């Protein structure tokens, strides 16, 4: 059976779906990974996979260009002739599903990995775009299998009439490699609080900086670190000038883009993600597997992972004093952090290992004998 996995970046495919691709290959399927080009392509190819380039403007809004993109996808699907297309991230889901219908692909699986900026932002112009996106989702997802990473997103799509309950599945994320992310002791010295992720306002970056300012005024010793880069294809991206100003005033450190997250966790004491909404936060799962206490917001995709007072603390979204209070609690109590570290590891082992998630995902695929 020929399977095409399509996402908006090669980084996503390599970091989140290579285990699935490997499992499909091991069961005898021909697997093609498709994305715009990037620096992870060589790593995908080194693992022996065929990679198909497909340029995609993630932030593009020009109607003619977007229609051309869909037509190019139709031609690609007709050329490759996959029996299954598995689509990840927003534009591949929307456009790939339409193209699969037009190209006659027999099986389409859509992974709703997050709802994106249009479901979070409250500006009037964004609400207009959201109305269009809902219509697109309703048409695109019809007669496909749809995988959600948290129950809130599933319930929302059902409430909006975008999907029918019978076509939906709950699979929490892409799985954590427990052999790579192992329990690590906390480093000595001044505690380090890290926010890892794309530097977007919707990730709670401004609230993180505000909390750092409050805590520093109390003379509690701690370092606050942003790990990640700006994303200019996303309207919620933090500006370089803000990053420069925050560093200059001494509120935070910025370590830039890093792909060695195991080492980042080893250098940290607390992992913080004050996001406004997630599909399911992979970085929180990896941090929990690595034995780090978590502080996150009480929103979909974060509260699924952070069990309040067990493996971390939850705070209301967009609330700097509450976030600062939760961080202060853990900064002052290293024994509580150690207790949460063990609990977090156990939660990941029982629910989120890569083997558990891949096995659940493979159950969505037709067997070779059924094709």
N, C-alpha and C positions, 0 to 999 in steps of 0.2 A: 504494500500500500504506500502511496506517495503522500507525504504530509508536508504542508507549508506552514511555517511559523513566521508571522509578520508583526513587527513592532516599529515604533517610530525612531528607535536608536539601536545601534549595534551594542551599545553599553547595556541596555536593558536585556537584550537577548542573552548576552554572555553572562551577566551577573545573576539573572533571575530565571532563565529558562533553559540553560545548558543541561541541567540534570534531566529535565523532561525530554529534551532532544536525545540525550544519551540513552534513556530508557526506551524510547521509541525505536532507536536504532538497534538496541539489543534484542528487541522482540521481532526484528526483521523488516522494519519499515524503512523506506527511503525518506530521509529528512532533509528539507531545504530551509535554511534560515534566511529571511528577507528583511532588509532595513535600509535606510540611507547609509552611505559610507561613513566610517569613523575609525578610530585607532584600535578598536577591539576586533575589527574584521580579521586581522592576522591571527589573533588568539583563537577565534572561532575556527578558522581554517586549519590551524595547528592541531586542533582536536579532531580533525578529519571530516568536518562538515562542509557541505556545499553551501556557499553564501551567495545570495542573489541580490545585487544592488537595486535599490528603488529610491531615487531622490524624492524627498517629501518635505514640503514647507510646513513645519509644525504650526507656525503662527499665521499662515496665509489666510486671507479673507476675500480675495478676489474671486467672484463667482465663476468667471470663465476659466481661470487657472485651476480651480478646484474641480470643475467638471472634466477638464483635460486630465487631471490626476486620476479621477475615477476611470476614465476611458483607457488610460495607460495600464491601470490595474486589470481591467477586463482583458486587455490584450495579453498581459503577462500570465494571468490565470489560464487563458486559453492555450498559451504556449506551453506552460508547465503541465497542465492538466492534473492537478492534485485531486485525490479523493477526499482529503480533509484540509481545510484551512483553519488554523487556530490564530485568532487575532487578539493583539494586546495593545493597550493604550488607545487614546480617544480617536484620532483620525484613522488609524488602521481598522478599528472596530466599525466606525461609521462608513468609511469609503470601501473598506475591504468586504464588508457584508453586502453592500450594493453590487460591487463588482462580481462577487461570487455568485449572486443570483443571476446576473446577466451572462456570466460565463458558463453557467450550468454546473458549478461545483456541487457535488451531492451532499456534502456535510460541512457545516460551518459551526465553529465553536467560538464564542466571544467571551473574553475575560474583561470584566469591568474592574480595572485596577485602581480606579479613583475617578471622582466626578469632575475634577478640574476647576479652573478659575470661574467659569460661568455659573456653577452651582453655589459658589461661595460669595462672590461679589454682589453687592446690593444696588449698584448704580443702575440708573434707568436704561442706559445703552446696553448694559450687560443683560438686563432682563429681556430686552428685545431679542438679543442673540440667543438667550436661553430658550425662548419660545420656539425659535427655529430649530435649535438643537434637539428639543424634545420631539418635534415632528420627525427629524432625521433619525433619531434613535428608534422611534416607534416603527418606522418603515424598515430600517436596517436590521433590527433584531427579530423581526417577524420570521417565524419558521426556522430559527436557529436555536442552539443551546447557549444559554447565557450563564456565566459563572460569576458569582459575587464573592467578595472577600469579607464582607461583614453584613450582618442582618439588616442594619439601618439602610444601606444602599439598596438592598433587595426590596425592602418594604416600600421605599420611596418610588422605585421604578414601577412596582405593582400599583401603588396608589395613583401614580400619574397615568396609568394605562399604557405604559411603554412596553411592558412584558406581561405575559400570563404566568401565573404561579407554576404551571406544569412544565414550563420550558426552563425553569431556573434551577441552579445548583449552588450550594454553599461550599466553597473550598477556600480555607483561610491562607491566602498567600501562595508563595512558590516553594516554601520549605527552607529550613536552615541546615547547613552542613555542620553537624555536631562534632565531627572530627576536626574541622577547621576552627570553629569557634568553641573553645573549651574554657572551663572555669579558670580565671586568672586572678591572682591576688592583687589588691589595690596597691598603687605605688605609694611610696613614702613622700613626705613633704606636704606643701600647701595643697589642699584639695583642688582638683581640676573638674570643672563642670563643662561638658561639651554638648553643643547643639550640632549634630551632623545632618547634612541634607542640602538640597538646593536652597540658595539664599533668596527665599521668597517671603513677602510679607505674610502670605497665607500659611507659612510654616511657623509663624509666631516669632520671627527674628526680632522685630521691634520690641515685643514684650520681653524677650530674653535679655535684650540690652537694657531695657528699663528695670528689670529685676536685678541685673548686675549692678546698676547704679544704686538702687536702694540698699542692697546688701553691703556694698562697699562703704556706704555712709555709716553703717553700724560698726565698722572696723572689724567685721568678721573676715578672717583671712581666707581668700579663695581666688582662683583664677577662672575666668569665663572665656570659652573658646568657641568660635564658629569654624566648622569644617565643611567646606563646600564651595561652590562657585555661583556666580550670578547666572541667570538664564534669561537672556534678552528676548527670547521667543515667547516669554510669559509676561503679561502685563503687570503681574504682581512682583516682579523682580526688584530686589533691593538695588539701589544705585551705588556705583563705585564711590561717589562722593560721600555717601552716608557711611560706607565701610571705612573710608579714610578718616572721617571725623570721629567715629566711635573709637578707632584705634588711637588716634591722636589724644583724645581725652582720657584714655586709659581704662575705658569701660570693659573692653573685650580685646582678645587676641584673634587674629584671623590667620588660620593655617592653610587656607586655600583648598583647592581640590585634592583629595587623597583617595586612592583606591586600595590602601592597606589598612582597612578598618580594624583588623585584628590588632594592629599596633596602636591605633588610635584608642581603642578600648583599654589596652594595657596601660596607656598613659593617663587614663581618666579615672575619676572616682564616682561621678554621677553622669548619666546621660539624660538630657533634657530635650523634649520635643513639644513645644507649646502650639502645635498645629491647630488650624481652624477645622480641618476635616482630612481624613486619610481614607484610602481604600483599606489597606492594612499595612502598618508601618514595618517595613522589613528591618530598618535600622534598630528599632526597639526590640525586635525579636533577636537579632544578632547580639545586641548589648545584653539582653537577659541571658542568652546562652553563654555569654562570656563572664557572667557573674557581676553585673553592674546594676545597682539600684536605679530606678527610673523615675523621672518626673515628667508628666505629660498632661495634656488637657483632656477634660471629660467630654470627648467628641468621638463620633464613629471612627473606627480604625486605630484609635489610641486606647480607648477604654476596653476594647476587646483583648488587649495584651496586658495593659497595666491594671492589675487587681489592687484596688486601693487598700493601703496598709498591709499588703501581702508582699508583692514584689516591687512596689513603688507607691508613689502618691499622685493623685489626680487633682488638678486645679481647674476652675472655670476658664473657658477660652477668653482671650482678650482682657484678662484681669491681671495686671502687673502686681499689685499687692499680694494677691492670693498665690500667684506663682512664686514670688519672692519668699513668701512664708513657707511654702512646701520645700523649696530649695534650702532655706535656712534650717528647717527641721532636720534634713538629712546631712547637711554640712556639720551640724553640731553633734550628730549621733552616729559615729562610725560602726558601733555594734549593731544598730538597726540596719545600716547599709549591708553589713555582712549577712544578716538574717534574710534580708530581701534578696540578696544575690543568690542564695541557695534555693529560695522559693522560685525565683525567676527561671533558673536553670531547669528545675523540675517541670514547670509549666511548659517550657519549650519542648523538653524531651517527650512529654506525654501527648502533645497536641500539634506541634509544628515542625517536626523533623522533616528533612527533605524526602525521606522514604515514605512517610505517611502521606505527604501532599502529592507526590508523584503517583503513588498507587491510586489515590482518589481521582486524580486527573485522567489517568489511563482508562479508568472505568467509563469515561465519556466517549472514548473512541470506539468505532466499530472494529470488530475483529477482522483480521485479513480474510478469513473464510466467508465473511458477510459481504465483502465487496464484489 
